[in-house]
Amino acid sequence: MTFNTETSREHAAPPASAPAERPDARRRTRRRPTRISSLHIGLIVAAVVLVLLVVFLIQNSRTVDISFFGAHLRVSLAVAMLVAAVAGALVTGAAGTARIAQLRNSMRGRARAIDR
């Protein structure tokens, strides 16, 4: 019969002379990102997005005809797609903002009812 010493070490109690580690000791040694490091990461991400945007614009440079509610435009396909994406993001942001405002008002009403 063989005995695995590595397994027994894992399950063995720490020696009495070793200081007991608190569970939150590892959390304290973990560094928080600074504002400068966050800015640096943000700039790198923005540069990558800018490069992708330029590639997108170059690859979709042909012009297209757009008709919308009687208005007729002749613009680059890339510009038309970017305008549509920005419009979609604005609509989504407006809907999200309205929902957040609704939830805040609901929570304020509940807080007032509890205080009474």
N, CA, C and O atoms as CSV, one atom per row, in Angstrom:
chain,resi,resn,atom,element,x,y,z
A,1,MET,N,N,0.853,-1.167,0.000
A,1,MET,CA,C,0.000,0.000,0.000
A,1,MET,C,C,0.901,1.233,0.000
A,1,MET,O,O,1.806,1.358,0.825
A,2,THR,N,N,0.635,2.148,-0.948
A,2,THR,CA,C,1.450,3.357,-1.024
A,2,THR,C,C,0.676,4.513,-0.427
A,2,THR,O,O,-0.553,4.562,-0.461
A,3,PHE,N,N,1.433,5.431,0.114
A,3,PHE,CA,C,0.820,6.597,0.750
A,3,PHE,C,C,1.300,7.843,0.015
A,3,PHE,O,O,2.503,8.067,-0.116
A,4,ASN,N,N,0.371,8.639,-0.456
A,4,ASN,CA,C,0.708,9.852,-1.195
A,4,ASN,C,C,0.904,10.990,-0.201
A,4,ASN,O,O,-0.041,11.422,0.459
A,5,THR,N,N,2.136,11.468,-0.101
A,5,THR,CA,C,2.430,12.510,0.884
A,5,THR,C,C,1.878,13.865,0.462
A,5,THR,O,O,1.574,14.702,1.312
A,6,GLU,N,N,1.743,14.092,-0.866
A,6,GLU,CA,C,1.199,15.371,-1.327
A,6,GLU,C,C,-0.258,15.518,-0.916
A,6,GLU,O,O,-0.697,16.600,-0.525
A,7,THR,N,N,-1.000,14.426,-1.008
A,7,THR,CA,C,-2.405,14.484,-0.625
A,7,THR,C,C,-2.526,14.732,0.868
A,7,THR,O,O,-3.393,15.491,1.301
A,8,SER,N,N,-1.685,14.115,1.646
A,8,SER,CA,C,-1.792,14.295,3.090
A,8,SER,C,C,-1.402,15.710,3.495
A,8,SER,O,O,-1.924,16.232,4.481
A,9,ARG,N,N,-0.495,16.341,2.754
A,9,ARG,CA,C,-0.121,17.718,3.062
A,9,ARG,C,C,-1.264,18.685,2.789
A,9,ARG,O,O,-1.448,19.663,3.513
A,10,GLU,N,N,-2.023,18.407,1.750
A,10,GLU,CA,C,-3.134,19.295,1.408
A,10,GLU,C,C,-4.195,19.307,2.492
A,10,GLU,O,O,-4.793,20.343,2.782
A,11,HIS,N,N,-4.420,18.152,3.085
A,11,HIS,CA,C,-5.492,18.034,4.064
A,11,HIS,C,C,-5.006,18.215,5.498
A,11,HIS,O,O,-5.816,18.268,6.423
A,12,ALA,N,N,-3.729,18.308,5.684
A,12,ALA,CA,C,-3.180,18.443,7.030
A,12,ALA,C,C,-3.369,19.872,7.522
A,12,ALA,O,O,-3.429,20.813,6.731
A,13,ALA,N,N,-3.460,20.016,8.822
A,13,ALA,CA,C,-3.585,21.341,9.436
A,13,ALA,C,C,-2.252,22.059,9.349
A,13,ALA,O,O,-1.209,21.404,9.350
A,14,PRO,N,N,-2.250,23.396,9.273
A,14,PRO,CA,C,-0.983,24.125,9.220
A,14,PRO,C,C,-0.222,23.956,10.528
A,14,PRO,O,O,-0.830,23.760,11.581
A,15,PRO,N,N,1.106,24.033,10.466
A,15,PRO,CA,C,1.886,23.890,11.699
A,15,PRO,C,C,1.515,24.975,12.702
A,15,PRO,O,O,1.072,26.060,12.324
A,16,ALA,N,N,1.695,24.679,13.951
A,16,ALA,CA,C,1.300,25.610,15.015
A,16,ALA,C,C,2.099,26.898,14.965
A,16,ALA,O,O,1.613,27.941,15.402
A,17,SER,N,N,3.323,26.847,14.439
A,17,SER,CA,C,4.159,28.038,14.413
A,17,SER,C,C,3.773,28.991,13.283
A,17,SER,O,O,4.157,30.160,13.316
A,18,ALA,N,N,3.021,28.520,12.281
A,18,ALA,CA,C,2.649,29.371,11.150
A,18,ALA,C,C,1.505,30.300,11.567
A,18,ALA,O,O,0.546,29.854,12.197
A,19,PRO,N,N,1.598,31.591,11.220
A,19,PRO,CA,C,0.520,32.510,11.583
A,19,PRO,C,C,-0.735,32.194,10.766
A,19,PRO,O,O,-0.655,31.855,9.585
A,20,ALA,N,N,-1.864,32.309,11.401
A,20,ALA,CA,C,-3.126,32.029,10.731
A,20,ALA,C,C,-3.459,33.184,9.791
A,20,ALA,O,O,-3.455,34.346,10.198
A,21,GLU,N,N,-3.747,32.858,8.532
A,21,GLU,CA,C,-4.101,33.900,7.561
A,21,GLU,C,C,-5.587,34.196,7.654
A,21,GLU,O,O,-6.417,33.294,7.759
A,22,ARG,N,N,-5.894,35.465,7.613
A,22,ARG,CA,C,-7.298,35.848,7.584
A,22,ARG,C,C,-7.819,35.663,6.171
A,22,ARG,O,O,-7.047,35.788,5.220
A,23,PRO,N,N,-9.098,35.371,5.999
A,23,PRO,CA,C,-9.631,35.157,4.646
A,23,PRO,C,C,-9.548,36.400,3.772
A,23,PRO,O,O,-9.455,36.283,2.550
A,24,ASP,N,N,-9.580,37.584,4.369
A,24,ASP,CA,C,-9.540,38.800,3.562
A,24,ASP,C,C,-8.119,39.300,3.338
A,24,ASP,O,O,-7.943,40.381,2.777
A,25,ALA,N,N,-7.114,38.565,3.749
A,25,ALA,CA,C,-5.728,39.012,3.590
A,25,ALA,C,C,-5.338,39.086,2.121
A,25,ALA,O,O,-4.594,39.982,1.723
A,26,ARG,N,N,-5.830,38.155,1.311
A,26,ARG,CA,C,-5.494,38.174,-0.107
A,26,ARG,C,C,-6.147,39.346,-0.818
A,26,ARG,O,O,-5.586,39.880,-1.775
A,27,ARG,N,N,-7.311,39.750,-0.368
A,27,ARG,CA,C,-7.999,40.871,-1.003
A,27,ARG,C,C,-7.236,42.172,-0.805
A,27,ARG,O,O,-7.247,43.032,-1.686
A,28,ARG,N,N,-6.590,42.327,0.307
A,28,ARG,CA,C,-5.858,43.557,0.592
A,28,ARG,C,C,-4.620,43.701,-0.291
A,28,ARG,O,O,-4.250,44.813,-0.666
A,29,THR,N,N,-3.985,42.590,-0.621
A,29,THR,CA,C,-2.776,42.665,-1.421
A,29,THR,C,C,-3.077,42.890,-2.898
A,29,THR,O,O,-2.181,43.272,-3.651
A,30,ARG,N,N,-4.294,42.667,-3.324
A,30,ARG,CA,C,-4.662,42.878,-4.717
A,30,ARG,C,C,-4.738,44.371,-4.999
A,30,ARG,O,O,-5.404,45.114,-4.278
A,31,ARG,N,N,-4.060,44.803,-6.043
A,31,ARG,CA,C,-4.031,46.220,-6.376
A,31,ARG,C,C,-5.285,46.645,-7.101
A,31,ARG,O,O,-5.812,45.926,-7.950
A,32,ARG,N,N,-5.749,47.820,-6.751
A,32,ARG,CA,C,-6.872,48.410,-7.470
A,32,ARG,C,C,-6.328,49.191,-8.652
A,32,ARG,O,O,-5.255,49.788,-8.563
A,33,PRO,N,N,-7.069,49.192,-9.777
A,33,PRO,CA,C,-6.588,49.986,-10.910
A,33,PRO,C,C,-6.672,51.478,-10.596
A,33,PRO,O,O,-7.648,51.946,-10.010
A,34,THR,N,N,-5.640,52.214,-10.994
A,34,THR,CA,C,-5.628,53.656,-10.772
A,34,THR,C,C,-6.354,54.352,-11.915
A,34,THR,O,O,-6.684,53.732,-12.926
A,35,ARG,N,N,-6.596,55.631,-11.742
A,35,ARG,CA,C,-7.257,56.396,-12.800
A,35,ARG,C,C,-6.390,56.457,-14.049
A,35,ARG,O,O,-6.896,56.379,-15.168
A,36,ILE,N,N,-5.104,56.595,-13.857
A,36,ILE,CA,C,-4.194,56.676,-14.999
A,36,ILE,C,C,-4.169,55.348,-15.758
A,36,ILE,O,O,-4.179,55.342,-16.989
A,37,SER,N,N,-4.138,54.231,-15.043
A,37,SER,CA,C,-4.127,52.941,-15.736
A,37,SER,C,C,-5.444,52.703,-16.459
A,37,SER,O,O,-5.456,52.131,-17.549
A,38,SER,N,N,-6.549,53.133,-15.867
A,38,SER,CA,C,-7.846,53.007,-16.547
A,38,SER,C,C,-7.887,53.881,-17.787
A,38,SER,O,O,-8.413,53.470,-18.821
A,39,LEU,N,N,-7.336,55.089,-17.692
A,39,LEU,CA,C,-7.260,55.979,-18.850
A,39,LEU,C,C,-6.402,55.367,-19.944
A,39,LEU,O,O,-6.740,55.443,-21.125
A,40,HIS,N,N,-5.299,54.766,-19.551
A,40,HIS,CA,C,-4.396,54.130,-20.511
A,40,HIS,C,C,-5.111,53.001,-21.260
A,40,HIS,O,O,-5.024,52.912,-22.484
A,41,ILE,N,N,-5.802,52.158,-20.535
A,41,ILE,CA,C,-6.559,51.064,-21.162
A,41,ILE,C,C,-7.641,51.624,-22.069
A,41,ILE,O,O,-7.854,51.113,-23.169
A,42,GLY,N,N,-8.325,52.666,-21.622
A,42,GLY,CA,C,-9.365,53.292,-22.435
A,42,GLY,C,C,-8.821,53.867,-23.730
A,42,GLY,O,O,-9.457,53.754,-24.778
A,43,LEU,N,N,-7.643,54.485,-23.664
A,43,LEU,CA,C,-7.030,55.030,-24.874
A,43,LEU,C,C,-6.626,53.931,-25.853
A,43,LEU,O,O,-6.760,54.096,-27.065
A,44,ILE,N,N,-6.137,52.824,-25.334
A,44,ILE,CA,C,-5.775,51.706,-26.200
A,44,ILE,C,C,-7.017,51.142,-26.884
A,44,ILE,O,O,-6.999,50.875,-28.086
A,45,VAL,N,N,-8.085,50.962,-26.130
A,45,VAL,CA,C,-9.332,50.455,-26.704
A,45,VAL,C,C,-9.877,51.431,-27.745
A,45,VAL,O,O,-10.344,51.009,-28.803
A,46,ALA,N,N,-9.822,52.734,-27.453
A,46,ALA,CA,C,-10.292,53.744,-28.405
A,46,ALA,C,C,-9.461,53.723,-29.685
A,46,ALA,O,O,-10.009,53.888,-30.775
A,47,ALA,N,N,-8.157,53.526,-29.571
A,47,ALA,CA,C,-7.305,53.461,-30.754
A,47,ALA,C,C,-7.640,52.254,-31.614
A,47,ALA,O,O,-7.664,52.352,-32.841
A,48,VAL,N,N,-7.899,51.119,-30.982
A,48,VAL,CA,C,-8.277,49.911,-31.729
A,48,VAL,C,C,-9.611,50.127,-32.432
A,48,VAL,O,O,-9.770,49.762,-33.597
A,49,VAL,N,N,-10.569,50.721,-31.726
A,49,VAL,CA,C,-11.879,50.997,-32.333
A,49,VAL,C,C,-11.727,51.972,-33.497
A,49,VAL,O,O,-12.389,51.814,-34.522
A,50,LEU,N,N,-10.876,52.966,-33.354
A,50,LEU,CA,C,-10.647,53.922,-34.431
A,50,LEU,C,C,-10.051,53.246,-35.663
A,50,LEU,O,O,-10.459,53.540,-36.787
A,51,VAL,N,N,-9.101,52.355,-35.465
A,51,VAL,CA,C,-8.523,51.621,-36.590
A,51,VAL,C,C,-9.592,50.771,-37.283
A,51,VAL,O,O,-9.667,50.738,-38.512
A,52,LEU,N,N,-10.407,50.095,-36.497
A,52,LEU,CA,C,-11.491,49.291,-37.086
A,52,LEU,C,C,-12.486,50.170,-37.838
A,52,LEU,O,O,-12.996,49.769,-38.884
A,53,LEU,N,N,-12.765,51.356,-37.321
A,53,LEU,CA,C,-13.682,52.281,-37.980
A,53,LEU,C,C,-13.112,52.765,-39.313
A,53,LEU,O,O,-13.839,52.866,-40.301
A,54,VAL,N,N,-11.830,53.060,-39.339
A,54,VAL,CA,C,-11.200,53.502,-40.586
A,54,VAL,C,C,-11.234,52.381,-41.624
A,54,VAL,O,O,-11.519,52.632,-42.795
A,55,VAL,N,N,-10.950,51.156,-41.208
A,55,VAL,CA,C,-11.025,50.019,-42.127
A,55,VAL,C,C,-12.452,49.863,-42.646
A,55,VAL,O,O,-12.655,49.614,-43.835
A,56,PHE,N,N,-13.430,50.005,-41.774
A,56,PHE,CA,C,-14.838,49.924,-42.171
A,56,PHE,C,C,-15.173,50.993,-43.201
A,56,PHE,O,O,-15.827,50.705,-44.204
A,57,LEU,N,N,-14.734,52.219,-42.965
A,57,LEU,CA,C,-15.020,53.310,-43.896
A,57,LEU,C,C,-14.369,53.078,-45.254
A,57,LEU,O,O,-14.978,53.366,-46.284
A,58,ILE,N,N,-13.162,52.571,-45.271
A,58,ILE,CA,C,-12.461,52.329,-46.531
A,58,ILE,C,C,-13.136,51.207,-47.320
A,58,ILE,O,O,-13.281,51.303,-48.539
A,59,GLN,N,N,-13.545,50.154,-46.633
A,59,GLN,CA,C,-14.134,49.014,-47.326
A,59,GLN,C,C,-15.556,49.277,-47.800
A,59,GLN,O,O,-16.033,48.579,-48.694
A,60,ASN,N,N,-16.247,50.255,-47.235
A,60,ASN,CA,C,-17.635,50.531,-47.599
A,60,ASN,C,C,-17.776,51.954,-48.129
A,60,ASN,O,O,-18.649,52.702,-47.688
A,61,SER,N,N,-16.929,52.321,-49.063
A,61,SER,CA,C,-16.924,53.703,-49.532
A,61,SER,C,C,-17.855,53.953,-50.722
A,61,SER,O,O,-18.014,55.104,-51.129
A,62,ARG,N,N,-18.456,52.944,-51.277
A,62,ARG,CA,C,-19.332,53.186,-52.438
A,62,ARG,C,C,-20.583,53.950,-51.996
A,62,ARG,O,O,-21.013,53.839,-50.848
A,63,THR,N,N,-21.149,54.710,-52.901
A,63,THR,CA,C,-22.313,55.532,-52.560
A,63,THR,C,C,-23.602,54.762,-52.800
A,63,THR,O,O,-23.682,53.898,-53.674
A,64,VAL,N,N,-24.601,55.096,-52.006
A,64,VAL,CA,C,-25.917,54.464,-52.118
A,64,VAL,C,C,-26.983,55.554,-52.078
A,64,VAL,O,O,-26.756,56.646,-51.557
A,65,ASP,N,N,-28.152,55.238,-52.639
A,65,ASP,CA,C,-29.295,56.145,-52.592
A,65,ASP,C,C,-30.164,55.758,-51.401
A,65,ASP,O,O,-30.504,54.589,-51.220
A,66,ILE,N,N,-30.517,56.747,-50.599
A,66,ILE,CA,C,-31.354,56.509,-49.420
A,66,ILE,C,C,-32.587,57.383,-49.531
A,66,ILE,O,O,-32.490,58.580,-49.799
A,67,SER,N,N,-33.748,56.777,-49.323
A,67,SER,CA,C,-35.016,57.512,-49.287
A,67,SER,C,C,-35.649,57.275,-47.930
A,67,SER,O,O,-35.814,56.133,-47.501
A,68,PHE,N,N,-36.003,58.368,-47.255
A,68,PHE,CA,C,-36.606,58.256,-45.925
A,68,PHE,C,C,-37.625,59.364,-45.757
A,68,PHE,O,O,-37.265,60.541,-45.728
A,69,PHE,N,N,-38.882,59.003,-45.648
A,69,PHE,CA,C,-39.988,59.959,-45.507
A,69,PHE,C,C,-39.932,61.075,-46.546
A,69,PHE,O,O,-40.083,62.251,-46.217
A,70,GLY,N,N,-39.719,60.703,-47.764
A,70,GLY,CA,C,-39.703,61.678,-48.842
A,70,GLY,C,C,-38.376,62.350,-49.072
A,70,GLY,O,O,-38.205,63.009,-50.098
A,71,ALA,N,N,-37.436,62.218,-48.178
A,71,ALA,CA,C,-36.104,62.801,-48.370
A,71,ALA,C,C,-35.248,61.805,-49.143
A,71,ALA,O,O,-35.242,60.610,-48.846
A,72,HIS,N,N,-34.532,62.307,-50.130
A,72,HIS,CA,C,-33.663,61.461,-50.938
A,72,HIS,C,C,-32.224,61.942,-50.774
A,72,HIS,O,O,-31.908,63.112,-50.989
A,73,LEU,N,N,-31.365,61.005,-50.389
A,73,LEU,CA,C,-29.950,61.336,-50.181
A,73,LEU,C,C,-29.080,60.366,-50.965
A,73,LEU,O,O,-29.474,59.229,-51.223
A,74,ARG,N,N,-27.924,60.816,-51.331
A,74,ARG,CA,C,-26.903,59.959,-51.935
A,74,ARG,C,C,-25.657,60.114,-51.067
A,74,ARG,O,O,-24.964,61.130,-51.129
A,75,VAL,N,N,-25.383,59.089,-50.256
A,75,VAL,CA,C,-24.264,59.137,-49.314
A,75,VAL,C,C,-23.465,57.847,-49.388
A,75,VAL,O,O,-23.878,56.870,-50.013
A,76,SER,N,N,-22.329,57.870,-48.744
A,76,SER,CA,C,-21.494,56.676,-48.642
A,76,SER,C,C,-22.220,55.616,-47.808
A,76,SER,O,O,-22.920,55.939,-46.849
A,77,LEU,N,N,-22.045,54.370,-48.182
A,77,LEU,CA,C,-22.669,53.273,-47.440
A,77,LEU,C,C,-22.186,53.258,-45.993
A,77,LEU,O,O,-22.970,53.008,-45.077
A,78,ALA,N,N,-20.907,53.523,-45.790
A,78,ALA,CA,C,-20.355,53.520,-44.435
A,78,ALA,C,C,-20.981,54.610,-43.585
A,78,ALA,O,O,-21.310,54.376,-42.422
A,79,VAL,N,N,-21.150,55.799,-44.147
A,79,VAL,CA,C,-21.759,56.900,-43.402
A,79,VAL,C,C,-23.204,56.555,-43.048
A,79,VAL,O,O,-23.646,56.805,-41.927
A,80,ALA,N,N,-23.931,55.988,-43.991
A,80,ALA,CA,C,-25.328,55.611,-43.736
A,80,ALA,C,C,-25.422,54.571,-42.617
A,80,ALA,O,O,-26.294,54.657,-41.753
A,81,MET,N,N,-24.520,53.594,-42.639
A,81,MET,CA,C,-24.550,52.557,-41.601
A,81,MET,C,C,-24.137,53.124,-40.247
A,81,MET,O,O,-24.698,52.741,-39.220
A,82,LEU,N,N,-23.176,54.021,-40.233
A,82,LEU,CA,C,-22.762,54.637,-38.967
A,82,LEU,C,C,-23.873,55.501,-38.382
A,82,LEU,O,O,-24.105,55.477,-37.173
A,83,VAL,N,N,-24.559,56.264,-39.228
A,83,VAL,CA,C,-25.675,57.084,-38.752
A,83,VAL,C,C,-26.779,56.190,-38.185
A,83,VAL,O,O,-27.364,56.506,-37.149
A,84,ALA,N,N,-27.064,55.076,-38.862
A,84,ALA,CA,C,-28.084,54.149,-38.360
A,84,ALA,C,C,-27.664,53.545,-37.020
A,84,ALA,O,O,-28.493,53.392,-36.123
A,85,ALA,N,N,-26.384,53.205,-36.880
A,85,ALA,CA,C,-25.907,52.631,-35.622
A,85,ALA,C,C,-25.978,53.644,-34.484
A,85,ALA,O,O,-26.376,53.303,-33.370
A,86,VAL,N,N,-25.593,54.885,-34.760
A,86,VAL,CA,C,-25.658,55.928,-33.737
A,86,VAL,C,C,-27.110,56.196,-33.338
A,86,VAL,O,O,-27.412,56.363,-32.157
A,87,ALA,N,N,-28.004,56.236,-34.324
A,87,ALA,CA,C,-29.425,56.441,-34.021
A,87,ALA,C,C,-29.968,55.296,-33.163
A,87,ALA,O,O,-30.733,55.531,-32.228
A,88,GLY,N,N,-29.583,54.079,-33.473
A,88,GLY,CA,C,-30.002,52.932,-32.666
A,88,GLY,C,C,-29.466,53.001,-31.243
A,88,GLY,O,O,-30.176,52.682,-30.290
A,89,ALA,N,N,-28.207,53.418,-31.102
A,89,ALA,CA,C,-27.620,53.549,-29.765
A,89,ALA,C,C,-28.335,54.628,-28.966
A,89,ALA,O,O,-28.550,54.466,-27.765
A,90,LEU,N,N,-28.710,55.742,-29.624
A,90,LEU,CA,C,-29.420,56.815,-28.926
A,90,LEU,C,C,-30.807,56.369,-28.474
A,90,LEU,O,O,-31.239,56.698,-27.369
A,91,VAL,N,N,-31.501,55.624,-29.322
A,91,VAL,CA,C,-32.835,55.123,-28.947
A,91,VAL,C,C,-32.709,54.149,-27.772
A,91,VAL,O,O,-33.495,54.206,-26.826
A,92,THR,N,N,-31.727,53.265,-27.839
A,92,THR,CA,C,-31.515,52.310,-26.745
A,92,THR,C,C,-31.142,53.033,-25.451
A,92,THR,O,O,-31.642,52.688,-24.381
A,93,GLY,N,N,-30.270,54.028,-25.546
A,93,GLY,CA,C,-29.894,54.804,-24.363
A,93,GLY,C,C,-31.059,55.560,-23.770
A,93,GLY,O,O,-31.190,55.645,-22.548
A,94,ALA,N,N,-31.919,56.118,-24.633
A,94,ALA,CA,C,-33.095,56.842,-24.135
A,94,ALA,C,C,-34.045,55.894,-23.413
A,94,ALA,O,O,-34.588,56.237,-22.363
A,95,ALA,N,N,-34.248,54.705,-23.972
A,95,ALA,CA,C,-35.132,53.730,-23.323
A,95,ALA,C,C,-34.554,53.284,-21.981
A,95,ALA,O,O,-35.291,53.148,-21.004
A,96,GLY,N,N,-33.239,53.055,-21.928
A,96,GLY,CA,C,-32.602,52.664,-20.679
A,96,GLY,C,C,-32.670,53.757,-19.634
A,96,GLY,O,O,-32.899,53.481,-18.456
A,97,THR,N,N,-32.473,54.999,-20.056
A,97,THR,CA,C,-32.552,56.131,-19.133
A,97,THR,C,C,-33.963,56.271,-18.570
A,97,THR,O,O,-34.140,56.532,-17.380
A,98,ALA,N,N,-34.962,56.097,-19.427
A,98,ALA,CA,C,-36.350,56.179,-18.963
A,98,ALA,C,C,-36.653,55.081,-17.948
A,98,ALA,O,O,-37.336,55.327,-16.953
A,99,ARG,N,N,-36.154,53.881,-18.191
A,99,ARG,CA,C,-36.395,52.772,-17.265
A,99,ARG,C,C,-35.694,53.019,-15.927
A,99,ARG,O,O,-36.265,52.735,-14.875
A,100,ILE,N,N,-34.483,53.537,-15.952
A,100,ILE,CA,C,-33.764,53.836,-14.705
A,100,ILE,C,C,-34.504,54.912,-13.917
A,100,ILE,O,O,-34.638,54.807,-12.697
A,101,ALA,N,N,-34.986,55.945,-14.606
A,101,ALA,CA,C,-35.746,56.994,-13.926
A,101,ALA,C,C,-37.019,56.422,-13.311
A,101,ALA,O,O,-37.398,56.800,-12.202
A,102,GLN,N,N,-37.674,55.523,-14.021
A,102,GLN,CA,C,-38.893,54.895,-13.507
A,102,GLN,C,C,-38.583,54.093,-12.241
A,102,GLN,O,O,-39.325,54.175,-11.263
A,103,LEU,N,N,-37.510,53.331,-12.251
A,103,LEU,CA,C,-37.146,52.531,-11.076
A,103,LEU,C,C,-36.757,53.416,-9.891
A,103,LEU,O,O,-37.095,53.101,-8.750
A,104,ARG,N,N,-36.051,54.517,-10.148
A,104,ARG,CA,C,-35.679,55.431,-9.067
A,104,ARG,C,C,-36.913,56.064,-8.437
A,104,ARG,O,O,-37.007,56.161,-7.214
A,105,ASN,N,N,-37.853,56.493,-9.264
A,105,ASN,CA,C,-39.091,57.068,-8.727
A,105,ASN,C,C,-39.853,56.045,-7.903
A,105,ASN,O,O,-40.419,56.379,-6.863
A,106,SER,N,N,-39.869,54.808,-8.361
A,106,SER,CA,C,-40.548,53.754,-7.619
A,106,SER,C,C,-39.880,53.521,-6.266
A,106,SER,O,O,-40.563,53.342,-5.258
A,107,MET,N,N,-38.548,53.522,-6.241
A,107,MET,CA,C,-37.833,53.321,-4.983
A,107,MET,C,C,-38.026,54.502,-4.036
A,107,MET,O,O,-38.139,54.307,-2.826
A,108,ARG,N,N,-38.067,55.713,-4.563
A,108,ARG,CA,C,-38.327,56.881,-3.717
A,108,ARG,C,C,-39.712,56.805,-3.105
A,108,ARG,O,O,-39.897,57.130,-1.933
A,109,GLY,N,N,-40.683,56.378,-3.894
A,109,GLY,CA,C,-42.042,56.236,-3.377
A,109,GLY,C,C,-42.115,55.188,-2.271
A,109,GLY,O,O,-42.807,55.385,-1.272
A,110,ARG,N,N,-41.417,54.097,-2.443
A,110,ARG,CA,C,-41.384,53.060,-1.404
A,110,ARG,C,C,-40.694,53.559,-0.141
A,110,ARG,O,O,-41.128,53.265,0.972
A,111,ALA,N,N,-39.618,54.315,-0.324
A,111,ALA,CA,C,-38.888,54.849,0.841
A,111,ALA,C,C,-39.776,55.839,1.612
A,111,ALA,O,O,-39.778,55.852,2.843
A,112,ARG,N,N,-40.512,56.646,0.891
A,112,ARG,CA,C,-41.422,57.597,1.553
A,112,ARG,C,C,-42.533,56.872,2.289
A,112,ARG,O,O,-42.925,57.279,3.382
A,113,ALA,N,N,-43.044,55.794,1.694
A,113,ALA,CA,C,-44.104,55.030,2.348
A,113,ALA,C,C,-43.588,54.364,3.611
A,113,ALA,O,O,-44.333,54.255,4.584
A,114,ILE,N,N,-42.361,53.921,3.630
A,114,ILE,CA,C,-41.777,53.291,4.816
A,114,ILE,C,C,-41.541,54.321,5.907
A,114,ILE,O,O,-41.737,54.026,7.086
A,115,ASP,N,N,-41.119,55.539,5.528
A,115,ASP,CA,C,-40.842,56.586,6.510
A,115,ASP,C,C,-42.108,57.080,7.202
A,115,ASP,O,O,-42.027,57.615,8.308
A,116,ARG,N,N,-43.237,56.921,6.601
A,116,ARG,CA,C,-44.497,57.426,7.200
A,116,ARG,C,C,-44.974,56.599,8.328
A,116,ARG,O,O,-46.010,56.901,8.921
